[in-house]
Amino acid sequence: MSTSTLRFDITFHTPFRVSTGHARDELDAAIDPELPLPSTSLKGLMRATAVKLLGKNAEIVGSVFGSPRHESPWRWSDAAPDENGWHRPKAAARLEIDRDTHTAKEDMLGVREQIGAEHAWFTVTERGFLDDETLRTHRLVLAVAARATRSLGADRRRGLGWVTISSDIDIERSDVETFLELGAA
């Protein structure tokens, strides 16, 4: 029995931040410089994209990413940078603006760490046996969810974490139509 492993390549267009949840030395939100983009964040990101495209009640999302009834038949790796490595983490200040006065609110300065890279990659590996048809469907869901993901990490709607994710699976227009039909099932 052989397992299927999919490779995904990330191109970073801006720095990103996946916070540890803890403050550290003059930082309100710190990253883990040894593991700035963990597998759990990648899996959650791809799941969120699949839900956005297929709907929260699409059964295929639970089948691919896991649900309270069963665990995912796939395992995500942490992101690894290309030969240029991760950029050095940098602090970035952010403040909150008062809507009425259009000035900075008092005591609302936040200093958060962010990191970047030119490129990174991760894998998603089958860890349970899937029949050929299920495997094809799952691979399609994973590939489209990755390709449709445009940002990751915190503040991704405010200019951080813009990415392009590609995979070793070619996606044709008919594949996208098949994918969208999964949301109606």
Disulfide bonds with the S-S distance in Angstrom:
none
